[in-house]
Amino acid sequence: MLRIACPYCGRRAQAEFVFERALDAILPLDATPAAAVEHLFARDNPKGWSWELWRHTAGCGAWLRLHRHTVTHQIAAVETLGAPRQDAGG
């Protein structure tokens, strides 16, 4: 089972988190429709280390940036992108 170390709540099961996307799949705001299609559907998707965007939805609500291996699921780094919800009990 994948366990993610939330900087605010500690180590939690993957079920508490939602995977949003690989960071390299985020489109620039000024992307043309053709560039968006190319970026989202024709991009490389190699096995190995990837920076990803996750959210701790069943916990504090913080957005996290994970450096995760797509084959072994090893997590090398977890960084926060936003503050947790104020009502989160942690």
N, CA, C and O atoms as CSV, one atom per row, in Angstrom:
chain,resi,resn,atom,element,x,y,z
A,1,MET,N,N,0.842,-1.178,0.000
A,1,MET,CA,C,0.000,0.000,0.000
A,1,MET,C,C,0.890,1.245,0.000
A,1,MET,O,O,1.860,1.328,0.753
A,2,LEU,N,N,0.551,2.189,-0.837
A,2,LEU,CA,C,1.282,3.445,-0.900
A,2,LEU,C,C,0.902,4.305,0.295
A,2,LEU,O,O,-0.277,4.519,0.576
A,3,ARG,N,N,1.918,4.793,0.992
A,3,ARG,CA,C,1.700,5.706,2.110
A,3,ARG,C,C,2.411,7.010,1.790
A,3,ARG,O,O,3.564,7.015,1.359
A,4,ILE,N,N,1.714,8.110,2.004
A,4,ILE,CA,C,2.239,9.425,1.675
A,4,ILE,C,C,2.430,10.208,2.973
A,4,ILE,O,O,1.537,10.252,3.819
A,5,ALA,N,N,3.589,10.818,3.118
A,5,ALA,CA,C,3.902,11.595,4.317
A,5,ALA,C,C,3.427,13.032,4.130
A,5,ALA,O,O,4.146,13.866,3.581
A,6,CYS,N,N,2.223,13.309,4.587
A,6,CYS,CA,C,1.705,14.674,4.529
A,6,CYS,C,C,2.499,15.524,5.524
A,6,CYS,O,O,2.643,15.128,6.680
A,7,PRO,N,N,3.013,16.674,5.106
A,7,PRO,CA,C,3.785,17.522,6.018
A,7,PRO,C,C,2.969,18.023,7.215
A,7,PRO,O,O,3.541,18.407,8.235
A,8,TYR,N,N,1.638,18.022,7.097
A,8,TYR,CA,C,0.788,18.528,8.170
A,8,TYR,C,C,0.184,17.409,9.031
A,8,TYR,O,O,-0.001,17.580,10.236
A,9,CYS,N,N,-0.124,16.261,8.404
A,9,CYS,CA,C,-0.867,15.196,9.089
A,9,CYS,C,C,-0.037,13.955,9.375
A,9,CYS,O,O,-0.487,13.079,10.113
A,10,GLY,N,N,1.154,13.856,8.816
A,10,GLY,CA,C,1.970,12.665,8.988
A,10,GLY,C,C,1.688,11.638,7.900
A,10,GLY,O,O,1.005,11.930,6.918
A,11,ARG,N,N,2.224,10.428,8.084
A,11,ARG,CA,C,2.063,9.364,7.085
A,11,ARG,C,C,0.621,8.881,7.056
A,11,ARG,O,O,0.042,8.538,8.087
A,12,ARG,N,N,0.056,8.864,5.856
A,12,ARG,CA,C,-1.334,8.452,5.667
A,12,ARG,C,C,-1.441,7.515,4.471
A,12,ARG,O,O,-0.573,7.512,3.598
A,13,ALA,N,N,-2.501,6.725,4.433
A,13,ALA,CA,C,-2.764,5.806,3.326
A,13,ALA,C,C,-3.125,6.592,2.065
A,13,ALA,O,O,-3.686,7.686,2.130
A,14,GLN,N,N,-2.794,6.013,0.942
A,14,GLN,CA,C,-3.079,6.636,-0.348
A,14,GLN,C,C,-4.566,6.960,-0.506
A,14,GLN,O,O,-4.912,7.919,-1.196
A,15,ALA,N,N,-5.440,6.187,0.116
A,15,ALA,CA,C,-6.880,6.392,-0.008
A,15,ALA,C,C,-7.317,7.785,0.453
A,15,ALA,O,O,-8.383,8.257,0.056
A,16,GLU,N,N,-6.508,8.446,1.286
A,16,GLU,CA,C,-6.840,9.793,1.755
A,16,GLU,C,C,-6.493,10.871,0.735
A,16,GLU,O,O,-6.884,12.027,0.898
A,17,PHE,N,N,-5.766,10.503,-0.310
A,17,PHE,CA,C,-5.256,11.461,-1.281
A,17,PHE,C,C,-5.893,11.246,-2.647
A,17,PHE,O,O,-6.383,10.158,-2.952
A,18,VAL,N,N,-5.879,12.284,-3.455
A,18,VAL,CA,C,-6.324,12.192,-4.841
A,18,VAL,C,C,-5.161,12.619,-5.728
A,18,VAL,O,O,-4.580,13.689,-5.551
A,19,PHE,N,N,-4.835,11.748,-6.692
A,19,PHE,CA,C,-3.818,12.073,-7.694
A,19,PHE,C,C,-4.463,12.999,-8.709
A,19,PHE,O,O,-5.511,12.679,-9.270
A,20,GLU,N,N,-3.846,14.141,-8.946
A,20,GLU,CA,C,-4.388,15.077,-9.926
A,20,GLU,C,C,-3.776,14.850,-11.303
A,20,GLU,O,O,-4.499,14.595,-12.266
A,21,ARG,N,N,-2.449,14.939,-11.407
A,21,ARG,CA,C,-1.774,14.722,-12.692
A,21,ARG,C,C,-0.279,14.875,-12.506
A,21,ARG,O,O,0.196,15.404,-11.501
A,22,ALA,N,N,0.448,14.398,-13.502
A,22,ALA,CA,C,1.890,14.658,-13.536
A,22,ALA,C,C,2.083,16.149,-13.780
A,22,ALA,O,O,1.326,16.752,-14.539
A,23,LEU,N,N,3.074,16.742,-13.154
A,23,LEU,CA,C,3.269,18.186,-13.304
A,23,LEU,C,C,3.564,18.594,-14.742
A,23,LEU,O,O,3.218,19.700,-15.158
A,24,ASP,N,N,4.204,17.702,-15.509
A,24,ASP,CA,C,4.483,18.071,-16.898
A,24,ASP,C,C,3.242,17.985,-17.782
A,24,ASP,O,O,3.325,18.287,-18.972
A,25,ALA,N,N,2.100,17.583,-17.238
A,25,ALA,CA,C,0.845,17.546,-17.985
A,25,ALA,C,C,-0.011,18.779,-17.714
A,25,ALA,O,O,-1.146,18.856,-18.185
A,26,ILE,N,N,0.509,19.728,-16.975
A,26,ILE,CA,C,-0.223,20.961,-16.709
A,26,ILE,C,C,0.008,21.910,-17.873
A,26,ILE,O,O,1.147,22.174,-18.258
A,27,LEU,N,N,-1.074,22.414,-18.422
A,27,LEU,CA,C,-1.007,23.289,-19.594
A,27,LEU,C,C,-0.714,24.737,-19.221
A,27,LEU,O,O,-1.182,25.222,-18.191
A,28,PRO,N,N,0.053,25.421,-20.050
A,28,PRO,CA,C,0.170,26.870,-19.876
A,28,PRO,C,C,-1.187,27.521,-20.173
A,28,PRO,O,O,-1.930,27.025,-21.020
A,29,LEU,N,N,-1.513,28.595,-19.509
A,29,LEU,CA,C,-2.806,29.246,-19.701
A,29,LEU,C,C,-3.000,29.772,-21.122
A,29,LEU,O,O,-4.131,29.885,-21.595
A,30,ASP,N,N,-1.916,30.088,-21.793
A,30,ASP,CA,C,-2.034,30.648,-23.140
A,30,ASP,C,C,-1.875,29.602,-24.243
A,30,ASP,O,O,-1.639,29.957,-25.398
A,31,ALA,N,N,-2.000,28.329,-23.903
A,31,ALA,CA,C,-1.837,27.264,-24.901
A,31,ALA,C,C,-2.968,27.317,-25.930
A,31,ALA,O,O,-4.135,27.487,-25.578
A,32,THR,N,N,-2.612,27.172,-27.176
A,32,THR,CA,C,-3.617,27.090,-28.239
A,32,THR,C,C,-4.283,25.720,-28.162
A,32,THR,O,O,-3.730,24.808,-27.547
A,33,PRO,N,N,-5.447,25.552,-28.766
A,33,PRO,CA,C,-6.079,24.231,-28.760
A,33,PRO,C,C,-5.174,23.141,-29.351
A,33,PRO,O,O,-5.108,22.038,-28.810
A,34,ALA,N,N,-4.488,23.435,-30.437
A,34,ALA,CA,C,-3.596,22.442,-31.046
A,34,ALA,C,C,-2.450,22.093,-30.104
A,34,ALA,O,O,-2.082,20.925,-29.972
A,35,ALA,N,N,-1.887,23.107,-29.451
A,35,ALA,CA,C,-0.794,22.861,-28.498
A,35,ALA,C,C,-1.304,22.074,-27.290
A,35,ALA,O,O,-0.584,21.230,-26.755
A,36,ALA,N,N,-2.530,22.339,-26.858
A,36,ALA,CA,C,-3.108,21.611,-25.723
A,36,ALA,C,C,-3.279,20.132,-26.058
A,36,ALA,O,O,-2.948,19.269,-25.245
A,37,VAL,N,N,-3.789,19.838,-27.243
A,37,VAL,CA,C,-3.955,18.442,-27.661
A,37,VAL,C,C,-2.600,17.752,-27.711
A,37,VAL,O,O,-2.456,16.631,-27.223
A,38,GLU,N,N,-1.617,18.402,-28.290
A,38,GLU,CA,C,-0.264,17.832,-28.384
A,38,GLU,C,C,0.312,17.596,-26.988
A,38,GLU,O,O,0.879,16.538,-26.713
A,39,HIS,N,N,0.164,18.574,-26.125
A,39,HIS,CA,C,0.733,18.510,-24.778
A,39,HIS,C,C,0.088,17.412,-23.927
A,39,HIS,O,O,0.776,16.718,-23.179
A,40,LEU,N,N,-1.227,17.260,-24.042
A,40,LEU,CA,C,-1.943,16.312,-23.190
A,40,LEU,C,C,-1.983,14.891,-23.732
A,40,LEU,O,O,-1.940,13.933,-22.960
A,41,PHE,N,N,-2.065,14.744,-25.056
A,41,PHE,CA,C,-2.315,13.423,-25.614
A,41,PHE,C,C,-1.159,12.833,-26.403
A,41,PHE,O,O,-1.186,11.648,-26.735
A,42,ALA,N,N,-0.147,13.630,-26.710
A,42,ALA,CA,C,0.977,13.106,-27.497
A,42,ALA,C,C,2.301,13.240,-26.751
A,42,ALA,O,O,3.368,13.083,-27.345
A,43,ARG,N,N,2.238,13.526,-25.470
A,43,ARG,CA,C,3.459,13.701,-24.687
A,43,ARG,C,C,4.058,12.354,-24.299
A,43,ARG,O,O,3.362,11.340,-24.260
A,44,ASP,N,N,5.336,12.358,-24.018
A,44,ASP,CA,C,5.989,11.152,-23.528
A,44,ASP,C,C,5.447,10.812,-22.144
A,44,ASP,O,O,5.091,11.702,-21.372
A,45,ASN,N,N,5.388,9.541,-21.842
A,45,ASN,CA,C,4.943,9.074,-20.536
A,45,ASN,C,C,5.861,7.929,-20.110
A,45,ASN,O,O,5.418,6.789,-19.972
A,46,PRO,N,N,7.143,8.241,-19.902
A,46,PRO,CA,C,8.105,7.171,-19.608
A,46,PRO,C,C,7.964,6.633,-18.190
A,46,PRO,O,O,7.456,7.313,-17.298
A,47,LYS,N,N,8.416,5.415,-18.003
A,47,LYS,CA,C,8.492,4.839,-16.669
A,47,LYS,C,C,9.636,5.517,-15.927
A,47,LYS,O,O,10.621,5.937,-16.535
A,48,GLY,N,N,9.500,5.619,-14.628
A,48,GLY,CA,C,10.582,6.190,-13.828
A,48,GLY,C,C,10.083,7.307,-12.933
A,48,GLY,O,O,8.906,7.361,-12.578
A,49,TRP,N,N,10.990,8.191,-12.578
A,49,TRP,CA,C,10.689,9.273,-11.640
A,49,TRP,C,C,9.844,10.346,-12.302
A,49,TRP,O,O,10.083,10.733,-13.445
A,50,SER,N,N,8.854,10.817,-11.562
A,50,SER,CA,C,7.938,11.827,-12.071
A,50,SER,C,C,7.537,12.760,-10.934
A,50,SER,O,O,7.301,12.316,-9.811
A,51,TRP,N,N,7.462,14.050,-11.233
A,51,TRP,CA,C,6.888,15.000,-10.275
A,51,TRP,C,C,5.391,15.021,-10.518
A,51,TRP,O,O,4.944,15.162,-11.656
A,52,GLU,N,N,4.602,14.880,-9.437
A,52,GLU,CA,C,3.155,14.761,-9.555
A,52,GLU,C,C,2.445,15.703,-8.587
A,52,GLU,O,O,2.991,16.093,-7.555
A,53,LEU,N,N,1.220,16.055,-8.948
A,53,LEU,CA,C,0.370,16.898,-8.117
A,53,LEU,C,C,-0.680,16.020,-7.441
A,53,LEU,O,O,-1.430,15.314,-8.114
A,54,TRP,N,N,-0.732,16.065,-6.109
A,54,TRP,CA,C,-1.685,15.302,-5.313
A,54,TRP,C,C,-2.392,16.253,-4.363
A,54,TRP,O,O,-1.898,17.347,-4.093
A,55,ARG,N,N,-3.559,15.836,-3.853
A,55,ARG,CA,C,-4.270,16.626,-2.844
A,55,ARG,C,C,-4.708,15.711,-1.709
A,55,ARG,O,O,-5.213,14.613,-1.945
A,56,HIS,N,N,-4.511,16.168,-0.481
A,56,HIS,CA,C,-4.897,15.400,0.701
A,56,HIS,C,C,-6.376,15.685,1.001
A,56,HIS,O,O,-6.706,16.411,1.939
A,57,THR,N,N,-7.243,15.105,0.192
A,57,THR,CA,C,-8.672,15.419,0.254
A,57,THR,C,C,-9.362,14.929,1.517
A,57,THR,O,O,-10.259,15.605,2.021
A,58,ALA,N,N,-8.972,13.776,2.042
A,58,ALA,CA,C,-9.629,13.242,3.240
A,58,ALA,C,C,-8.892,13.651,4.508
A,58,ALA,O,O,-9.150,13.118,5.587
A,59,GLY,N,N,-7.984,14.590,4.370
A,59,GLY,CA,C,-7.231,15.082,5.519
A,59,GLY,C,C,-7.279,16.594,5.555
A,59,GLY,O,O,-8.353,17.191,5.632
A,60,CYS,N,N,-6.121,17.203,5.500
A,60,CYS,CA,C,-6.011,18.650,5.665
A,60,CYS,C,C,-6.355,19.452,4.418
A,60,CYS,O,O,-6.528,20.668,4.498
A,61,GLY,N,N,-6.459,18.794,3.265
A,61,GLY,CA,C,-6.803,19.498,2.037
A,61,GLY,C,C,-5.633,20.141,1.328
A,61,GLY,O,O,-5.825,20.813,0.314
A,62,ALA,N,N,-4.428,19.953,1.832
A,62,ALA,CA,C,-3.253,20.591,1.226
A,62,ALA,C,C,-2.947,19.989,-0.149
A,62,ALA,O,O,-3.165,18.801,-0.386
A,63,TRP,N,N,-2.442,20.831,-1.039
A,63,TRP,CA,C,-1.931,20.389,-2.334
A,63,TRP,C,C,-0.468,20.025,-2.139
A,63,TRP,O,O,0.289,20.765,-1.510
A,64,LEU,N,N,-0.079,18.883,-2.682
A,64,LEU,CA,C,1.279,18.380,-2.501
A,64,LEU,C,C,1.924,18.092,-3.847
A,64,LEU,O,O,1.259,17.704,-4.808
A,65,ARG,N,N,3.219,18.290,-3.891
A,65,ARG,CA,C,4.022,17.934,-5.057
A,65,ARG,C,C,4.881,16.755,-4.624
A,65,ARG,O,O,5.709,16.876,-3.721
A,66,LEU,N,N,4.674,15.593,-5.285
A,66,LEU,CA,C,5.410,14.375,-4.941
A,66,LEU,C,C,6.379,14.028,-6.045
A,66,LEU,O,O,6.063,14.165,-7.226
A,67,HIS,N,N,7.565,13.577,-5.660
A,67,HIS,CA,C,8.517,12.999,-6.609
A,67,HIS,C,C,8.426,11.499,-6.401
A,67,HIS,O,O,8.963,10.960,-5.434
A,68,ARG,N,N,7.720,10.811,-7.345
A,68,ARG,CA,C,7.371,9.407,-7.173
A,68,ARG,C,C,7.840,8.595,-8.371
A,68,ARG,O,O,7.775,9.049,-9.514
A,69,HIS,N,N,8.312,7.392,-8.091
A,69,HIS,CA,C,8.712,6.472,-9.160
A,69,HIS,C,C,7.455,5.757,-9.641
A,69,HIS,O,O,6.741,5.164,-8.833
A,70,THR,N,N,7.172,5.802,-10.937
A,70,THR,CA,C,5.918,5.273,-11.472
A,70,THR,C,C,5.866,3.752,-11.527
A,70,THR,O,O,4.795,3.186,-11.750
A,71,VAL,N,N,6.993,3.077,-11.329
A,71,VAL,CA,C,7.003,1.614,-11.337
A,71,VAL,C,C,7.031,1.066,-9.910
A,71,VAL,O,O,6.224,0.205,-9.556
A,72,THR,N,N,7.953,1.562,-9.099
A,72,THR,CA,C,8.107,1.049,-7.736
A,72,THR,C,C,7.230,1.784,-6.725
A,72,THR,O,O,7.026,1.288,-5.616
A,73,HIS,N,N,6.713,2.946,-7.083
A,73,HIS,CA,C,5.894,3.816,-6.235
A,73,HIS,C,C,6.672,4.393,-5.053
A,73,HIS,O,O,6.078,4.937,-4.121
A,74,GLN,N,N,7.991,4.276,-5.092
A,74,GLN,CA,C,8.818,4.898,-4.062
A,74,GLN,C,C,8.646,6.410,-4.149
A,74,GLN,O,O,8.599,6.973,-5.243
A,75,ILE,N,N,8.554,7.060,-3.001
A,75,ILE,CA,C,8.419,8.512,-2.950
A,75,ILE,C,C,9.718,9.091,-2.416
A,75,ILE,O,O,10.145,8.764,-1.308
A,76,ALA,N,N,10.347,9.955,-3.209
A,76,ALA,CA,C,11.619,10.547,-2.826
A,76,ALA,C,C,11.454,11.901,-2.149
A,76,ALA,O,O,12.309,12.308,-1.362
A,77,ALA,N,N,10.366,12.602,-2.446
A,77,ALA,CA,C,10.169,13.933,-1.864
A,77,ALA,C,C,8.686,14.282,-1.846
A,77,ALA,O,O,7.927,13.886,-2.731
A,78,VAL,N,N,8.287,15.032,-0.820
A,78,VAL,CA,C,6.932,15.572,-0.719
A,78,VAL,C,C,7.078,17.034,-0.355
A,78,VAL,O,O,7.723,17.375,0.637
A,79,GLU,N,N,6.477,17.901,-1.162
A,79,GLU,CA,C,6.540,19.346,-0.914
A,79,GLU,C,C,5.130,19.907,-0.889
A,79,GLU,O,O,4.260,19.432,-1.619
A,80,THR,N,N,4.896,20.911,-0.061
A,80,THR,CA,C,3.570,21.530,0.004
A,80,THR,C,C,3.445,22.618,-1.052
A,80,THR,O,O,4.418,23.294,-1.387
A,81,LEU,N,N,2.230,22.777,-1.572
A,81,LEU,CA,C,1.940,23.833,-2.525
A,81,LEU,C,C,0.906,24.801,-1.979
A,81,LEU,O,O,0.756,25.906,-2.500
A,82,GLY,N,N,0.203,24.406,-0.955
A,82,GLY,CA,C,-0.819,25.276,-0.386
A,82,GLY,C,C,-1.013,24.942,1.089
A,82,GLY,O,O,-0.689,23.845,1.543
A,83,ALA,N,N,-1.538,25.891,1.809
A,83,ALA,CA,C,-1.779,25.682,3.234
A,83,ALA,C,C,-2.950,24.740,3.438
A,83,ALA,O,O,-3.845,24.679,2.595
A,84,PRO,N,N,-2.963,24.000,4.544
A,84,PRO,CA,C,-4.087,23.103,4.818
A,84,PRO,C,C,-5.352,23.883,5.164
A,84,PRO,O,O,-5.292,25.073,5.471
A,85,ARG,N,N,-6.494,23.204,5.112
A,85,ARG,CA,C,-7.750,23.819,5.538
A,85,ARG,C,C,-7.642,24.188,7.013
A,85,ARG,O,O,-7.003,23.477,7.789
A,86,GLN,N,N,-8.243,25.259,7.385
A,86,GLN,CA,C,-8.198,25.707,8.781
A,86,GLN,C,C,-8.971,24.772,9.709
A,86,GLN,O,O,-8.662,24.682,10.897
A,87,ASP,N,N,-9.989,24.067,9.165
A,87,ASP,CA,C,-10.801,23.185,9.995
A,87,ASP,C,C,-10.224,21.793,10.105
A,87,ASP,O,O,-10.829,20.927,10.738
A,88,ALA,N,N,-9.064,21.552,9.503
A,88,ALA,CA,C,-8.469,20.207,9.508
A,88,ALA,C,C,-7.938,19.880,10.893
A,88,ALA,O,O,-7.247,20.681,11.522
A,89,GLY,N,N,-8.273,18.709,11.339
A,89,GLY,CA,C,-7.808,18.283,12.647
A,89,GLY,C,C,-6.451,17.618,12.587
A,89,GLY,O,O,-5.791,17.449,13.612
A,90,GLY,N,N,-6.024,17.231,11.368
A,90,GLY,CA,C,-4.723,16.597,11.208
A,90,GLY,C,C,-4.799,15.231,11.636
A,90,GLY,O,O,-3.802,14.511,11.583
